[in-house]
Every structure is written in C-alpha cells, then in structure tokens.
C-alpha cells in the first residue's frame, strides 16, 4: 500500500499555523521526514510503525526551537488520517503519551508504536 507522507515544507507550515517558530534545523527535519518512508521500504514498516517514527522523530530530534510536541501530536494524527486510518483515543491521551516518551529515539518509537497499535483503526 502506498502512503501519503508529510513533507518538510508541510511540517514547517503546520508549525507556523500552530503558533510555533518557523526557525528550523533543516538537517534534523529532513532526517525525521525521511524515516517513515525508509522504514516502509527497507523494513516493511506498516502505517502504525511509520506514524510512531514520525512522531518520535519530531519529539526526540526537536527540529524547531519550540512547539515540537504540539507539532508531533497534530502531525501524527494528520498522517494517520490522510492515509485512511483514525486514532480511536482522545487527543489528550495521545498528548500524554507524547509528553511521556523516552528521550532515546528508537525507544520512543517502540513505546509509541505499542500504544498506537491498540488505538489506530482503518477508517475506509
């Protein structure tokens, strides 16, 4: 299945709309934007793993000086939705998960993936 990915430009625009700084570490942003598609291509990652990598990447790599967790919440929910799935949990629950993610990127992605697996459903 081909997924629709969020681009670096879309994340910058989303960050602006959320009231965050548009100053960005482009290298970090490019790295985190590429991870979901690369995981799909090389590790056969499904949508839930890809969403976890996207969200954890934003939180752990912090490409913006502020608002990264807020962006991670909205970008994760958007990525899930534009690909025909839906988050069944309340966004406040999702926010709690994001705030409490471990600092290490892979551990954060694994933690979030386990949580999302129980709360994402195909909406098509």
C-alpha angles and dihedrals in degrees: 000000000000115000131205110238129204113242127222089250091052091051091050090050091047090050090053092049089052090055097253129133117279090212104114141181095232095197092055092044093049091049095052094043091054097049100079095051092043091050089051092049100043104024100029089239115184125223094273093053090046092051090049091051092049095049095042090047093055092046098044102034093042099202092182128057090237142001096045095135092047089050091047091055095050096038092049093050091045094049090051093047099046088055095057099262132107137212108237094195124086113263089240089060089049090050091052090053091050094048091051099046117129116255095239111090100223093043090049092050092048092048093048093044091056090050094046093048089068094045110040122085134179108257099192 
